[in-house]
């Protein structure tokens, strides 16, 4: 199964949205894009690791396209705010697409350009598009947080 990785603020809400999407076969929350080996949630929240809170998912590309996943990503958050989503502030809440191959990179870059030119968000999109790096799985209590604990607790 293909893999996709997105950062769009608090990973609980991002995971919940993707987990309920037909064609997405699995999700996991974790950290990517930083410089610390095996970071913990506490490390990432201290804003010293450089990691973003991410959702890494596997999807059945016969049931859902990467382009559709990008559409969902753009709709679920404000990609014009730097290092912030709602009340959550810090580089761990940045908007980012971590691509796993050239096809994903091209699709992500094209979709960003089209949305930016459309003016739909009113401000320039600041979403970073970078190669996927080491995925560090978050602590188990963060996995499927909304499913385990109900809604609430983040701004997505």
Backbone as ProteinMPNN parsed JSONL, in Angstrom:
{"seq_chain_A": "XXXXXXXXXXXXXXXXXXXXXXXXXXXXXXXXXXXXXXXXXXXXXXXXXXXXXXXXXXXXXXXXXXXXXXXXXXXXXXXXXXXXXXXXXXXXXXXXXXXXXXXXXXXXXXXXXXXXXXXXXXXXXXXXXXXXXXXXXXXXXXXXXXXXXXXXXXXX", "coords_chain_A": {"N_chain_A": [[0.84, -1.191, 0.0], [0.488, 2.269, -0.763], [2.052, 5.055, 0.951], [1.357, 8.036, 2.763], [2.14, 11.204, 4.198], [1.198, 13.723, 6.39], [1.121, 16.968, 7.922], [-0.862, 18.968, 9.865], [-1.441, 20.567, 12.04], [-2.672, 19.828, 15.327], [-2.214, 16.446, 15.842], [-4.182, 14.614, 16.577], [-6.774, 15.35, 15.622], [-6.262, 15.442, 12.879], [-5.582, 12.793, 12.337], [-8.006, 11.554, 13.01], [-9.737, 12.543, 11.041], [-8.578, 11.532, 8.629], [-8.623, 8.784, 9.208], [-11.282, 8.169, 9.022], [-11.788, 8.223, 6.364], [-12.845, 6.73, 3.418], [-10.931, 4.248, 1.802], [-8.536, 4.859, 2.99], [-6.384, 2.868, 4.681], [-4.895, 2.491, 7.013], [-3.743, 4.366, 9.853], [-1.338, 6.318, 11.63], [-0.082, 8.277, 14.279], [2.601, 10.575, 14.755], [5.953, 11.859, 14.659], [7.858, 13.98, 12.531], [10.429, 15.392, 10.484], [12.312, 16.645, 12.057], [15.296, 16.964, 14.109], [16.017, 15.361, 16.231], [16.689, 12.197, 17.58], [14.322, 9.595, 18.03], [12.112, 11.127, 19.322], [10.046, 12.215, 22.067], [6.645, 13.01, 22.989], [6.713, 15.042, 24.871], [9.296, 16.072, 24.37], [8.919, 17.121, 21.773], [6.915, 19.015, 22.248], [8.355, 20.838, 23.726], [9.539, 22.331, 21.847], [12.111, 22.075, 20.751], [13.042, 20.144, 19.076], [12.442, 20.311, 16.383], [10.569, 18.797, 15.056], [7.465, 18.053, 13.378], [4.069, 17.464, 14.286], [2.654, 14.692, 12.918], [0.565, 12.776, 10.664], [0.813, 9.601, 9.504], [-0.187, 7.68, 6.851], [-1.562, 4.771, 5.283], [-2.86, 3.908, 2.121], [-5.348, 2.678, -0.141], [-4.773, 2.846, -3.355], [-6.457, 2.181, -5.385], [-8.897, 2.823, -4.488], [-8.845, 5.394, -3.452], [-7.345, 8.383, -4.451], [-4.075, 9.928, -4.388], [-4.274, 12.598, -4.951], [-6.885, 13.16, -4.081], [-6.508, 12.772, -1.352], [-4.815, 14.93, -0.889], [-6.655, 17.026, -1.375], [-8.378, 16.681, 0.821], [-6.564, 17.18, 2.899], [-5.931, 19.944, 2.419], [-8.416, 21.078, 2.947], [-8.883, 20.618, 5.645], [-7.524, 22.282, 7.396], [-5.929, 25.476, 8.163], [-3.804, 26.493, 5.856], [-2.347, 28.796, 5.713], [-1.292, 29.87, 7.959], [1.587, 30.299, 9.802], [3.286, 27.921, 11.607], [1.125, 27.386, 13.332], [-2.138, 26.39, 14.309], [-5.289, 27.282, 14.857], [-5.718, 27.605, 18.321], [-3.354, 26.347, 18.859], [0.052, 26.719, 19.005], [3.287, 26.761, 17.642], [6.226, 25.248, 16.147], [5.757, 22.557, 15.833], [3.162, 22.351, 15.045], [3.013, 23.065, 12.427], [2.061, 23.446, 8.974], [2.488, 20.925, 6.685], [3.562, 18.868, 3.981], [4.859, 15.786, 3.591], [6.504, 14.216, 1.236], [6.675, 11.002, -0.396], [7.612, 10.103, -2.788], [8.476, 11.042, -6.196], [6.134, 11.454, -7.679], [4.233, 12.118, -5.685], [5.434, 14.476, -4.743], [5.273, 16.177, -7.011], [2.482, 16.28, -7.394], [1.701, 17.464, -4.943], [3.054, 19.943, -5.034], [1.872, 21.07, -7.35], [-0.84, 21.214, -6.574], [-0.685, 23.014, -4.465], [0.188, 25.369, -5.761], [-2.007, 25.848, -7.488], [-4.094, 26.251, -5.608], [-3.073, 28.448, -4.196], [-3.031, 30.412, -6.213], [-5.732, 30.606, -6.663], [-6.772, 32.122, -4.629], [-8.471, 31.362, -2.643], [-7.947, 31.072, 0.081], [-7.298, 33.578, 0.93], [-4.902, 34.517, 2.011], [-1.35, 34.005, 1.465], [-0.276, 30.624, 0.964], [1.566, 28.781, 3.301], [2.467, 26.253, 3.605], [4.864, 23.721, 3.938], [6.626, 21.675, 1.644], [8.236, 18.815, 1.639], [10.772, 16.209, 1.456], [9.862, 13.012, 2.741], [10.988, 11.969, 5.894], [12.591, 10.181, 8.569], [10.058, 8.54, 10.294], [8.784, 8.905, 13.408], [7.021, 7.093, 15.577], [4.378, 8.167, 17.637], [3.689, 8.09, 21.174], [1.696, 5.433, 22.527], [-0.756, 6.209, 23.714], [-1.521, 8.375, 22.211], [-2.309, 7.37, 19.768], [-5.04, 6.944, 17.632], [-6.561, 8.697, 19.184], [-8.995, 10.26, 19.377], [-10.916, 8.294, 18.79], [-10.587, 6.616, 20.968], [-11.073, 8.307, 23.138], [-13.092, 10.102, 22.619], [-14.398, 13.087, 21.056], [-12.78, 16.314, 20.868], [-10.289, 18.478, 22.337], [-8.478, 19.381, 20.428], [-7.876, 21.635, 17.674], [-8.629, 20.943, 15.063]], "CA_chain_A": [[0.0, 0.0, 0.0], [1.217, 3.539, -0.732], [2.091, 5.797, 2.209], [1.322, 9.492, 2.682], [2.377, 11.812, 5.505], [0.724, 15.097, 6.44], [1.091, 17.719, 9.178], [-1.878, 20.019, 9.728], [-1.817, 20.958, 13.397], [-2.807, 18.751, 16.315], [-2.347, 15.199, 15.077], [-5.387, 13.853, 16.937], [-7.845, 15.676, 14.683], [-5.845, 15.067, 11.533], [-5.729, 11.344, 12.23], [-9.429, 11.221, 13.043], [-10.315, 12.848, 9.723], [-8.097, 10.581, 7.632], [-9.035, 7.415, 9.573], [-12.681, 7.97, 8.614], [-11.857, 8.403, 4.922], [-12.827, 5.476, 2.665], [-9.721, 4.039, 1.022], [-7.401, 4.924, 3.913], [-6.398, 1.552, 5.318], [-4.327, 2.581, 8.363], [-3.17, 5.655, 10.237], [-0.538, 6.376, 12.853], [0.419, 9.618, 14.556], [3.992, 10.593, 15.171], [6.753, 13.061, 14.483], [8.739, 13.941, 11.366], [10.978, 16.655, 10.041], [13.178, 17.265, 13.053], [16.693, 16.541, 14.2], [16.235, 14.558, 17.437], [16.372, 10.768, 17.453], [13.295, 9.017, 18.897], [11.547, 12.158, 20.194], [8.807, 11.971, 22.798], [5.691, 14.111, 22.889], [7.251, 16.112, 25.718], [10.404, 16.679, 23.63], [8.378, 17.89, 20.649], [6.2, 20.171, 22.807], [9.346, 21.803, 24.212], [9.915, 23.107, 20.653], [13.561, 22.041, 20.541], [13.41, 19.018, 18.209], [12.177, 20.632, 14.99], [9.592, 17.874, 14.471], [6.048, 18.376, 13.243], [3.122, 16.394, 14.587], [2.211, 14.208, 11.611], [-0.185, 11.533, 10.498], [1.282, 8.786, 8.384], [-1.285, 6.771, 6.515], [-1.505, 3.907, 4.112], [-4.126, 4.021, 1.41], [-5.566, 1.834, -1.308], [-4.864, 3.791, -4.474], [-7.563, 1.785, -6.255], [-10.117, 3.364, -3.887], [-8.676, 6.822, -3.219], [-6.108, 8.875, -5.078], [-3.263, 10.856, -3.604], [-4.86, 13.908, -5.209], [-8.029, 13.303, -3.179], [-5.942, 12.961, -0.003], [-4.377, 16.324, -0.832], [-7.852, 17.861, -1.235], [-8.813, 16.567, 2.218], [-5.558, 17.886, 3.681], [-6.09, 21.392, 2.278], [-9.697, 21.497, 3.517], [-9.007, 20.364, 7.085], [-6.786, 23.227, 8.233], [-5.574, 26.743, 7.533], [-2.416, 26.374, 5.424], [-1.747, 30.129, 5.581], [-0.754, 30.308, 9.25], [2.904, 29.719, 10.037], [3.506, 27.321, 12.928], [-0.051, 27.585, 14.165], [-3.481, 25.996, 13.891], [-6.182, 27.699, 15.934], [-5.001, 28.02, 19.531], [-2.094, 25.589, 18.974], [1.145, 27.523, 18.462], [4.61, 26.156, 17.716], [6.602, 24.638, 14.868], [5.217, 21.203, 15.731], [1.817, 22.458, 14.47], [3.118, 23.647, 11.091], [1.426, 22.772, 7.85], [3.542, 20.307, 5.869], [3.355, 17.637, 3.23], [6.107, 15.033, 3.48], [6.264, 13.331, 0.099], [7.4, 9.724, -0.384], [8.145, 9.835, -4.128], [8.368, 12.198, -7.094], [4.725, 11.663, -8.029], [3.614, 12.864, -4.587], [6.012, 15.824, -4.73], [4.701, 16.931, -8.122], [1.057, 16.507, -7.099], [1.605, 18.414, -3.836], [3.469, 21.267, -5.515], [0.856, 21.576, -8.275], [-2.064, 21.564, -5.854], [-0.394, 24.227, -3.696], [0.202, 26.493, -6.698], [-3.383, 26.092, -7.936], [-4.855, 26.844, -4.502], [-2.528, 29.773, -3.913], [-3.488, 31.324, -7.276], [-7.188, 30.748, -6.596], [-7.116, 33.111, -3.619], [-9.521, 30.825, -1.77], [-7.602, 31.236, 1.486], [-7.157, 34.987, 1.249], [-3.501, 34.789, 2.324], [-0.471, 33.016, 0.83], [-0.101, 29.315, 1.613], [2.917, 28.62, 3.852], [2.714, 24.823, 3.764], [6.134, 23.233, 3.4], [6.57, 20.404, 0.92], [9.595, 18.304, 1.806], [10.861, 14.745, 1.412], [9.593, 12.277, 3.976], [12.166, 11.578, 6.657], [12.28, 9.157, 9.574], [8.798, 8.674, 11.026], [8.877, 8.448, 14.788], [5.665, 6.838, 16.061], [4.078, 8.77, 18.936], [3.315, 7.193, 22.265], [0.462, 4.697, 22.229], [-1.965, 6.917, 24.134], [-1.887, 9.335, 21.17], [-2.836, 6.666, 18.605], [-6.512, 6.883, 17.588], [-6.969, 9.397, 20.403], [-10.424, 10.597, 19.369], [-11.695, 7.058, 18.846], [-10.476, 6.082, 22.331], [-11.443, 9.267, 24.181], [-14.141, 11.017, 22.196], [-13.986, 14.324, 20.383], [-12.319, 17.42, 21.693], [-8.884, 18.509, 22.689], [-7.64, 20.027, 19.427], [-8.628, 22.595, 16.875], [-8.996, 20.466, 13.723]], "C_chain_A": [[0.88, 1.247, 0.0], [1.079, 4.215, 0.637], [2.032, 7.284, 1.906], [1.513, 10.035, 4.093], [2.043, 13.298, 5.45], [0.833, 15.666, 7.85], [0.129, 18.872, 8.988], [-2.368, 20.473, 11.095], [-1.848, 19.755, 14.306], [-3.078, 17.423, 15.618], [-3.559, 14.372, 15.432], [-6.498, 14.085, 15.924], [-7.522, 15.277, 13.259], [-6.014, 13.562, 11.34], [-7.195, 10.942, 12.174], [-10.07, 11.438, 11.675], [-9.87, 11.834, 8.68], [-8.558, 9.153, 7.937], [-10.465, 7.121, 9.124], [-12.868, 8.094, 7.103], [-11.826, 7.049, 4.206], [-11.594, 5.389, 1.771], [-8.454, 4.171, 1.844], [-7.452, 3.652, 4.746], [-5.778, 1.533, 6.707], [-3.767, 3.974, 8.584], [-2.326, 5.471, 11.49], [-0.092, 7.814, 13.034], [1.848, 9.526, 15.047], [4.642, 11.911, 14.839], [7.676, 12.888, 13.278], [9.293, 15.349, 11.136], [11.878, 17.354, 11.03], [14.566, 16.662, 13.065], [17.004, 15.683, 15.42], [15.837, 13.113, 17.184], [15.308, 10.377, 18.476], [12.672, 10.045, 19.858], [10.289, 11.673, 20.898], [7.88, 13.167, 22.598], [6.201, 15.311, 23.691], [8.395, 16.84, 25.007], [9.874, 17.613, 22.543], [7.661, 19.142, 21.162], [7.146, 21.225, 23.373], [9.935, 22.636, 23.082], [11.422, 23.154, 20.401], [13.986, 20.962, 19.545], [13.254, 19.32, 16.725], [11.146, 19.745, 14.322], [8.212, 18.516, 14.36], [5.245, 17.187, 13.737], [2.529, 15.967, 13.244], [1.281, 13.012, 11.747], [0.393, 10.841, 9.283], [0.194, 7.764, 8.111], [-0.921, 5.904, 5.327], [-2.868, 3.989, 3.452], [-4.145, 3.079, 0.214], [-5.779, 2.743, -2.499], [-5.857, 3.351, -5.551], [-8.888, 2.365, -5.756], [-10.046, 4.864, -3.642], [-7.336, 7.256, -3.805], [-5.345, 9.776, -4.109], [-3.799, 12.278, -3.765], [-6.063, 14.164, -4.297], [-7.554, 13.483, -1.746], [-5.439, 14.391, 0.158], [-5.571, 17.267, -0.656], [-8.35, 17.855, 0.209], [-7.865, 17.343, 3.123], [-5.779, 19.399, 3.619], [-7.364, 21.892, 2.957], [-9.747, 21.415, 5.041], [-8.31, 21.378, 7.982], [-6.533, 24.525, 7.471], [-4.098, 26.688, 7.146], [-1.702, 27.716, 5.272], [-1.155, 30.631, 6.895], [0.542, 29.559, 9.52], [3.006, 29.219, 11.476], [2.327, 27.527, 13.879], [-1.278, 26.989, 13.493], [-4.395, 26.318, 15.05], [-5.374, 28.138, 17.139], [-3.645, 27.326, 19.705], [-0.983, 26.343, 18.258], [2.468, 26.796, 18.673], [4.931, 25.457, 16.413], [6.114, 23.211, 14.726], [3.817, 21.189, 15.111], [1.839, 23.02, 13.055], [2.366, 22.802, 10.067], [2.524, 22.226, 6.942], [3.022, 19.064, 5.157], [4.724, 16.997, 3.092], [5.899, 13.988, 2.389], [7.2, 12.117, 0.14], [7.972, 9.347, -1.743], [7.924, 11.071, -5.005], [6.931, 12.491, -7.497], [4.031, 12.489, -6.941], [4.14, 14.301, -4.533], [5.364, 16.692, -5.802], [3.239, 17.266, -7.849], [0.892, 17.556, -5.999], [1.964, 19.82, -4.294], [2.423, 21.873, -6.442], [-0.401, 22.016, -7.532], [-1.863, 22.837, -5.032], [-0.43, 25.459, -4.6], [-1.222, 26.847, -7.127], [-4.196, 26.759, -6.827], [-4.374, 28.251, -4.18], [-3.034, 30.788, -4.935], [-5.0, 31.566, -7.2], [-7.619, 31.833, -5.61], [-8.146, 32.64, -2.618], [-9.226, 31.04, -0.285], [-7.401, 32.694, 1.888], [-5.735, 35.428, 1.584], [-2.636, 33.732, 1.643], [-0.355, 31.723, 1.651], [1.355, 29.181, 2.047], [3.292, 27.153, 4.061], [4.054, 24.434, 3.158], [5.904, 21.896, 2.708], [7.997, 19.88, 0.883], [9.615, 16.781, 1.736], [10.538, 14.128, 2.773], [10.922, 11.856, 4.595], [11.756, 10.452, 7.608], [10.961, 9.488, 10.262], [9.001, 8.083, 12.413], [7.459, 8.317, 15.326], [5.491, 7.449, 17.453], [3.688, 7.694, 19.944], [1.92, 6.614, 22.013], [-0.798, 5.462, 22.635], [-2.399, 7.984, 23.133], [-2.537, 8.659, 19.958], [-4.356, 6.551, 18.708], [-7.131, 7.576, 18.81], [-8.464, 9.703, 20.443], [-11.296, 9.352, 19.457], [-11.698, 6.482, 20.262], [-11.127, 6.987, 23.367], [-12.571, 10.217, 23.809], [-13.547, 12.269, 21.584], [-13.456, 15.333, 21.395], [-10.818, 17.378, 21.896], [-7.965, 19.029, 21.613], [-8.514, 20.768, 18.434], [-9.036, 22.122, 15.491], [-10.473, 20.109, 13.713]], "O_chain_A": [[1.903, 1.284, 0.684], [0.123, 3.975, 1.375], [2.591, 7.742, 0.909], [1.1, 9.407, 5.067], [2.531, 14.032, 4.59], [0.662, 14.953, 8.84], [0.28, 19.667, 8.06], [-3.556, 20.732, 11.288], [-1.135, 18.777, 14.083], [-4.06, 17.29, 14.888], [-3.942, 13.496, 14.656], [-7.096, 13.133, 15.424], [-8.395, 14.827, 12.517], [-6.523, 13.111, 10.314], [-7.578, 10.085, 11.378], [-10.853, 10.61, 11.211], [-10.697, 11.325, 7.923], [-8.853, 8.393, 7.015], [-10.82, 5.968, 8.877], [-13.999, 8.072, 6.619], [-10.868, 6.293, 4.374], [-11.258, 6.343, 1.068], [-7.406, 3.657, 1.452], [-8.438, 3.388, 5.433], [-6.095, 0.653, 7.507], [-3.373, 4.667, 7.646], [-2.575, 4.58, 12.302], [0.239, 8.495, 12.063], [2.253, 8.543, 15.668], [3.982, 12.946, 14.748], [8.206, 11.804, 13.034], [8.699, 16.348, 11.542], [12.181, 18.536, 10.865], [14.957, 15.941, 12.147], [18.16, 15.311, 15.621], [14.769, 12.843, 16.635], [15.377, 10.772, 19.64], [12.703, 9.851, 21.074], [9.562, 10.823, 20.383], [8.298, 14.209, 22.094], [6.125, 16.452, 23.235], [8.465, 18.069, 25.032], [10.326, 18.75, 22.412], [7.789, 20.213, 20.568], [6.769, 22.392, 23.485], [10.735, 23.54, 23.323], [11.944, 24.149, 19.899], [15.165, 20.872, 19.203], [13.868, 18.654, 15.892], [10.868, 19.916, 13.135], [7.848, 19.398, 15.139], [5.681, 16.042, 13.624], [1.969, 16.789, 12.519], [1.219, 12.343, 12.779], [0.458, 11.403, 8.19], [-0.282, 7.077, 9.015], [-0.091, 6.261, 4.492], [-3.895, 4.119, 4.119], [-3.11, 2.737, -0.358], [-6.843, 3.346, -2.644], [-6.074, 4.074, -6.524], [-9.876, 2.401, -6.49], [-11.076, 5.537, -3.626], [-6.326, 6.566, -3.662], [-5.903, 10.306, -3.149], [-3.777, 13.066, -2.819], [-6.232, 15.276, -3.797], [-8.137, 14.268, -0.998], [-5.613, 14.997, 1.215], [-5.499, 18.209, 0.133], [-8.702, 18.901, 0.754], [-8.304, 18.076, 4.01], [-5.811, 20.061, 4.656], [-7.39, 23.004, 3.484], [-10.575, 22.079, 5.665], [-8.481, 21.343, 9.201], [-6.877, 24.652, 6.295], [-3.23, 26.822, 8.009], [-0.583, 27.771, 4.761], [-0.574, 31.716, 6.932], [0.581, 28.33, 9.471], [2.838, 29.978, 12.431], [2.506, 27.804, 15.065], [-1.44, 27.069, 12.275], [-4.296, 25.704, 16.112], [-4.452, 28.944, 17.013], [-2.877, 27.681, 20.599], [-1.061, 26.579, 17.052], [2.733, 26.277, 19.757], [4.028, 25.107, 15.653], [6.058, 22.693, 13.611], [3.335, 20.134, 14.698], [0.796, 23.411, 12.532], [2.084, 21.622, 10.276], [3.387, 22.975, 6.485], [2.174, 18.329, 5.661], [5.644, 17.598, 2.538], [5.201, 12.995, 2.595], [8.329, 12.184, 0.627], [8.732, 8.385, -1.851], [7.263, 12.024, -4.594], [6.551, 13.653, -7.642], [3.324, 13.449, -7.246], [3.372, 15.235, -4.303], [4.951, 17.818, -5.525], [2.809, 18.402, -8.05], [0.04, 18.439, -6.106], [1.259, 20.778, -3.978], [2.116, 23.061, -6.336], [-0.962, 23.071, -7.827], [-2.78, 23.649, -4.917], [-1.015, 26.479, -4.236], [-1.597, 28.019, -7.127], [-4.909, 27.729, -7.082], [-5.181, 29.144, -3.921], [-3.422, 31.898, -4.569], [-5.486, 32.614, -7.626], [-8.704, 32.399, -5.74], [-8.645, 33.436, -1.823], [-10.15, 31.175, 0.517], [-7.34, 33.001, 3.078], [-5.41, 36.608, 1.448], [-3.138, 32.669, 1.279], [-0.34, 31.754, 2.882], [2.269, 29.435, 1.263], [4.338, 26.859, 4.64], [4.348, 24.771, 2.011], [5.082, 21.091, 3.144], [8.856, 20.424, 0.19], [8.586, 16.135, 1.935], [10.902, 14.668, 3.818], [11.849, 11.443, 3.899], [10.692, 9.852, 7.452], [10.778, 10.6, 10.757], [9.346, 6.911, 12.562], [6.77, 9.32, 15.51], [6.337, 7.277, 18.33], [3.401, 6.55, 19.591], [1.081, 7.239, 21.365], [-1.815, 5.363, 21.95], [-3.535, 8.454, 23.196], [-3.247, 9.318, 19.198], [-4.891, 6.121, 19.73], [-8.103, 7.089, 19.387], [-9.124, 9.43, 21.446], [-12.32, 9.367, 20.139], [-12.702, 5.923, 20.703], [-11.673, 6.505, 24.36], [-12.96, 11.056, 24.621], [-12.333, 12.471, 21.601], [-13.663, 15.209, 22.603], [-10.169, 16.362, 21.651], [-6.76, 19.118, 21.846], [-9.725, 20.558, 18.363], [-9.74, 22.852, 14.793], [-10.998, 19.685, 12.684]]}, "name": "protein", "num_of_chains": 1, "seq": "XXXXXXXXXXXXXXXXXXXXXXXXXXXXXXXXXXXXXXXXXXXXXXXXXXXXXXXXXXXXXXXXXXXXXXXXXXXXXXXXXXXXXXXXXXXXXXXXXXXXXXXXXXXXXXXXXXXXXXXXXXXXXXXXXXXXXXXXXXXXXXXXXXXXXXXXXXXX"}
